[in-house]
Amino acid sequence: MRDLNHLDVNTLTRPRIWAIGGGKGGVGKSVITANMAIRLAQMGKRCVAMDVDLGGANLHTVIGMPSPDYTLTDFIRKKVDNLRDVMTPTPVPNLWIISGSKALMDMANPKYTQKEKMIRHLSLLDVDHVLLDLGSGSGFNILDFFLIAQEGILVILPEPTSVENAYHFIKAAFYRKLKRATKKSGVAEAVDRAMEEKVARGIQSPRTLIRNVLEINPEAGLALQKEASRFRPSIIVNQIRRLDERDLGKDISIACHDYFGIDVKFLGSIDEDDCVRQAIKLKKPVMDAFPGCPFSQSIQSIVNNLFIGQEAWFGT
């Protein structure tokens, strides 16, 4: 079976793809995705919020609108030819939604060809940004959408299970990223040799694996290093309740650097805010219902942080 290597993020120059995952359900990724998209739209960016969680799509509800007449289901079922045909305007200027609602049970995990078609069509959308609200877990489909994004963001709760799932997600995504390099000549053989000598070489992490492959086959090691350097996920810690939980994002970032040898950017934390629950009950986005609340201010700060030093990337 083919992989998605030919759909590298560098080929998706416009729109810029953001993928928001969580490793598990209930971490608030849909609320964060919707409100980040609204913030971008308020900044004059033409955005699409796309619900890739076909097993539990609710992004339209968080944005504050009924289920659109045309959804991702129509595109997958070939009732429409192009992904742009299921773009539905939202009440927010500059923002459209591609809803994942009305999906049948067998569509929760799209086939490879369906996934490839969706990814290919993303690059054809005439907007500045597409924000993907991913499903929970770390299945291959979710990982592939995460890896084609220029901005891969994990939402984490300050709870042991959420942190554990986040590490699992990062590890699974990182190894899937490295697997692309093993298709190059000599890389798989060097990796196999290193793993056969794992104990003698003291290989205990992906970081030490790459270092040993460099010793065995410098060219293969450089190929692994290149793929690893392209993996730069970010994290948001949501629903902070205590002061000491504010350090969690930095701690995870340091741990990932020590174990994986990768840079994980901590975008910021979001305090628990009752305005979020109130907005959902009102069927309105938080940024619209309570623009001055702590949650809305945190979203603005996080989006601004993503833009720092990246003006050229975003076309500003």
C-alpha positions as CSV (number, residue, x, y, z in Angstrom):
1,M,0.0,0.0,0.0
2,R,1.2,3.5,-0.8
3,D,1.9,6.0,2.0
4,L,1.2,9.7,2.2
5,N,4.9,10.7,1.7
6,H,4.0,12.2,-1.6
7,L,1.6,14.5,0.2
8,D,4.3,16.2,2.3
9,V,3.3,19.3,4.2
10,N,5.7,21.3,2.0
11,T,3.4,20.7,-1.0
12,L,0.4,22.1,0.8
13,T,1.5,25.7,0.6
14,R,-2.0,27.2,0.7
15,P,-4.1,27.0,2.7
16,R,-2.1,26.5,5.9
17,I,-3.3,23.4,7.7
18,W,-3.8,23.3,11.4
19,A,-4.7,19.9,13.0
20,I,-6.0,19.9,16.6
21,G,-6.0,16.5,18.3
22,G,-6.2,15.3,21.9
23,G,-5.2,11.7,22.2
24,K,-8.5,11.1,24.0
25,G,-12.0,12.5,24.0
26,G,-13.4,15.2,26.3
27,V,-10.3,17.4,26.4
28,G,-12.0,20.4,24.7
29,K,-10.4,20.2,21.3
30,S,-13.6,21.0,19.4
31,V,-14.3,24.1,21.4
32,I,-10.6,25.2,21.0
33,T,-10.7,24.5,17.3
34,A,-13.9,26.5,16.7
35,N,-12.7,29.5,18.7
36,M,-9.2,29.5,17.2
37,A,-10.9,29.6,13.8
38,I,-13.1,32.4,14.9
39,R,-10.1,34.4,16.1
40,L,-8.3,33.9,12.8
41,A,-11.5,35.1,11.0
42,Q,-11.7,38.1,13.2
43,M,-8.1,38.9,12.1
44,G,-9.2,39.0,8.5
45,K,-8.1,35.5,7.6
46,R,-10.4,33.4,5.4
47,C,-10.8,30.2,7.3
48,V,-12.4,26.8,7.1
49,A,-13.1,24.7,10.3
50,M,-13.3,21.1,9.2
51,D,-14.7,18.3,11.4
52,V,-12.7,15.2,10.7
53,D,-14.2,13.4,13.8
54,L,-16.7,11.5,11.7
55,G,-17.6,9.3,14.6
56,G,-18.8,12.2,16.8
57,A,-19.0,15.4,14.8
58,N,-20.2,18.4,16.8
59,L,-18.1,21.3,15.5
60,H,-21.2,23.0,13.9
61,T,-22.9,23.0,17.3
62,V,-19.9,24.6,19.0
63,I,-19.8,27.3,16.3
64,G,-23.5,27.9,16.9
65,M,-25.3,26.7,13.9
66,P,-27.5,23.7,12.9
67,S,-26.1,20.8,10.9
68,P,-25.4,22.0,7.4
69,D,-27.3,20.6,4.4
70,Y,-24.1,19.4,2.8
71,T,-21.4,17.7,4.8
72,L,-18.2,15.7,4.4
73,T,-20.4,12.7,4.0
74,D,-21.5,14.0,0.6
75,F,-17.9,14.4,-0.5
76,I,-16.9,10.9,0.7
77,R,-20.0,9.4,-0.9
78,K,-19.1,11.2,-4.2
79,K,-22.4,13.1,-4.2
80,V,-20.3,16.2,-4.8
81,D,-17.1,16.4,-6.8
82,N,-15.0,18.9,-4.7
83,L,-14.4,19.5,-1.0
84,R,-15.3,23.2,-1.6
85,D,-18.8,22.1,-2.5
86,V,-19.5,21.2,1.1
87,M,-18.1,24.5,2.5
88,T,-20.9,26.2,4.4
89,P,-20.8,29.8,5.6
90,T,-21.1,30.3,9.3
91,P,-22.5,33.3,11.1
92,V,-18.9,34.6,11.5
93,P,-17.6,36.6,8.6
94,N,-14.6,35.0,6.8
95,L,-15.4,31.6,8.4
96,W,-16.8,28.5,6.7
97,I,-17.4,25.0,8.1
98,I,-17.0,21.6,6.5
99,S,-19.1,19.5,8.9
100,G,-18.6,15.8,9.6
101,S,-22.2,15.4,10.8
102,K,-24.6,12.9,9.3
103,A,-21.8,10.4,8.9
104,L,-22.7,6.7,8.9
105,M,-21.0,4.3,11.3
106,D,-18.8,2.8,8.5
107,M,-17.4,6.2,7.8
108,A,-15.8,6.8,11.2
109,N,-12.6,5.3,9.7
110,P,-12.4,6.4,6.1
111,K,-10.5,4.1,3.6
112,Y,-7.1,5.0,2.4
113,T,-8.3,6.3,-0.9
114,Q,-10.9,8.5,0.8
115,K,-8.4,9.9,3.2
116,E,-5.9,10.6,0.3
117,K,-8.7,12.3,-1.6
118,M,-9.6,14.5,1.3
119,I,-6.0,15.5,1.9
120,R,-5.4,16.3,-1.7
121,H,-8.5,18.5,-1.9
122,L,-7.5,20.4,1.2
123,S,-4.7,22.1,-0.8
124,L,-7.3,23.3,-3.4
125,L,-9.5,25.3,-1.0
126,D,-9.3,29.0,-1.7
127,V,-8.8,30.1,1.9
128,D,-5.9,31.1,4.1
129,H,-6.3,28.5,6.8
130,V,-8.0,25.2,7.4
131,L,-8.4,24.0,11.0
132,L,-9.0,20.2,11.4
133,D,-10.9,19.0,14.4
134,L,-9.5,15.5,14.7
135,G,-11.2,12.5,16.3
136,S,-10.0,11.1,19.6
137,G,-7.3,8.4,19.8
138,S,-4.2,7.8,17.8
139,G,-5.3,5.6,14.9
140,F,-3.5,5.8,11.6
141,N,-6.1,8.1,10.0
142,I,-5.9,10.6,12.8
143,L,-2.1,10.5,12.8
144,D,-1.9,11.0,9.0
145,F,-4.1,14.2,9.2
146,F,-2.0,15.4,12.1
147,L,1.3,14.8,10.1
148,I,0.2,16.6,6.9
149,A,-0.5,19.8,8.9
150,Q,1.9,22.6,9.2
151,E,0.6,23.2,12.7
152,G,-0.1,20.1,14.7
153,I,-1.6,20.9,18.1
154,L,-2.4,18.6,21.0
155,V,-4.9,19.6,23.6
156,I,-4.1,18.2,27.1
157,L,-5.9,18.2,30.4
158,P,-4.0,18.4,33.7
159,E,-4.9,14.8,34.5
160,P,-2.7,11.7,34.5
161,T,-4.8,9.8,31.9
162,S,-4.7,12.8,29.5
163,V,-1.0,13.3,29.9
164,E,-0.4,9.6,29.3
165,N,-2.5,9.6,26.2
166,A,-0.7,12.7,24.9
167,Y,2.7,11.0,25.3
168,H,1.3,8.0,23.5
169,F,0.0,10.2,20.7
170,I,3.3,12.0,20.2
171,K,5.2,8.7,20.3
172,A,2.9,7.1,17.7
173,A,3.0,10.2,15.4
174,F,6.8,10.4,15.7
175,Y,7.4,6.8,14.8
176,R,4.9,7.1,11.9
177,K,6.9,10.1,10.7
178,L,10.2,8.3,11.0
179,K,8.7,5.3,9.1
180,R,8.6,7.5,6.0
181,A,12.4,7.7,6.1
182,T,12.8,4.0,6.2
183,K,11.5,3.7,2.7
184,K,14.7,5.3,1.5
185,S,17.6,3.2,0.4
186,G,19.6,1.7,3.3
187,V,17.6,3.3,6.1
188,A,15.5,0.2,7.0
189,E,18.6,-2.0,7.0
190,A,20.5,0.4,9.3
191,V,17.5,0.6,11.7
192,D,17.1,-3.1,11.8
193,R,20.8,-3.6,12.6
194,A,20.6,-1.0,15.4
195,M,17.6,-2.7,16.9
196,E,19.2,-6.1,16.7
197,E,22.1,-4.6,18.8
198,K,19.7,-2.6,21.0
199,V,20.9,-3.8,24.3
200,A,24.6,-3.6,23.5
201,R,24.2,-0.1,22.0
202,G,22.0,1.1,24.9
203,I,19.1,2.2,22.8
204,Q,16.3,3.3,25.1
205,S,14.6,6.0,23.1
206,P,14.1,7.3,19.5
207,R,16.8,9.8,20.2
208,T,19.4,7.2,20.9
209,L,18.2,5.1,18.0
210,I,18.8,7.9,15.5
211,R,22.3,8.5,17.1
212,N,23.2,4.8,16.6
213,V,21.9,4.7,13.0
214,L,24.1,7.7,12.3
215,E,27.1,5.6,13.5
216,I,26.1,2.6,11.4
217,N,25.1,4.5,8.2
218,P,25.6,8.3,8.3
219,E,23.4,8.8,5.2
220,A,20.6,6.7,6.7
221,G,20.9,8.6,10.0
222,L,20.7,11.9,8.3
223,A,17.5,10.8,6.6
224,L,16.0,9.9,10.0
225,Q,17.2,13.2,11.4
226,K,15.6,15.1,8.6
227,E,12.2,13.5,9.2
228,A,12.5,14.0,12.9
229,S,13.4,17.7,12.5
230,R,10.2,18.2,10.6
231,F,8.1,16.9,13.5
232,R,7.4,20.0,15.6
233,P,4.0,19.5,17.4
234,S,2.6,22.1,19.9
235,I,0.6,21.6,23.0
236,I,-2.2,23.5,24.8
237,V,-3.1,22.6,28.4
238,N,-6.8,23.1,28.9
239,Q,-9.0,23.6,32.0
240,I,-6.3,24.6,34.4
241,R,-7.6,24.7,38.0
242,R,-4.5,25.1,40.1
243,L,-1.4,27.3,39.9
244,D,1.0,24.4,39.9
245,E,-0.7,22.9,36.8
246,R,0.6,25.9,34.7
247,D,4.0,24.2,34.6
248,L,2.6,21.0,33.0
249,G,3.1,22.2,29.4
250,K,6.7,23.2,29.9
251,D,7.4,19.9,31.7
252,I,6.0,17.9,28.8
253,S,8.0,19.9,26.3
254,I,11.2,19.2,28.3
255,A,10.4,15.5,28.6
256,C,9.8,15.2,24.8
257,H,13.1,16.9,24.0
258,D,15.0,14.6,26.4
259,Y,13.3,11.4,25.2
260,F,12.5,12.0,21.5
261,G,15.0,14.7,20.8
262,I,12.3,16.9,19.3
263,D,11.1,20.4,20.1
264,V,7.5,20.6,21.3
265,K,6.2,24.1,21.6
266,F,4.1,25.0,24.6
267,L,1.5,27.5,23.2
268,G,-0.1,28.3,26.6
269,S,-2.6,27.2,29.1
270,I,-6.3,27.9,29.4
271,D,-8.0,28.2,32.8
272,E,-11.2,26.4,33.6
273,D,-13.9,28.9,32.7
274,D,-17.7,28.5,33.3
275,C,-18.3,30.8,30.4
276,V,-17.5,27.8,28.1
277,R,-20.3,25.7,29.5
278,Q,-22.6,28.7,29.3
279,A,-21.8,29.4,25.7
280,I,-22.4,25.8,24.7
281,K,-25.8,25.9,26.4
282,L,-26.6,29.1,24.5
283,K,-25.4,27.4,21.3
284,K,-23.0,30.2,20.6
285,P,-19.2,30.2,20.3
286,V,-17.4,31.5,23.4
287,M,-15.6,34.2,21.4
288,D,-19.0,35.6,20.4
289,A,-21.0,35.1,23.6
290,F,-18.3,36.1,26.1
291,P,-15.4,37.9,24.1
292,G,-13.9,39.3,27.3
293,C,-13.8,36.1,29.4
294,P,-10.6,34.4,30.4
295,F,-11.1,31.6,27.9
296,S,-11.5,34.0,25.0
297,Q,-8.5,36.0,26.1
298,S,-6.4,32.8,26.2
299,I,-7.4,31.8,22.7
300,Q,-6.4,35.2,21.4
301,S,-3.0,34.9,23.1
302,I,-2.5,31.4,21.8
303,V,-3.3,32.4,18.2
304,N,-1.0,35.4,18.5
305,N,1.8,33.2,19.8
306,L,1.5,31.0,16.7
307,F,2.0,34.1,14.5
308,I,5.1,35.3,16.2
309,G,8.1,34.9,13.9
310,Q,5.9,33.2,11.3
311,E,4.7,36.1,9.2
312,A,6.3,34.7,6.0
313,W,4.6,31.3,6.5
314,F,1.2,32.8,7.0
315,G,1.5,35.2,4.1
316,T,1.1,38.3,6.2
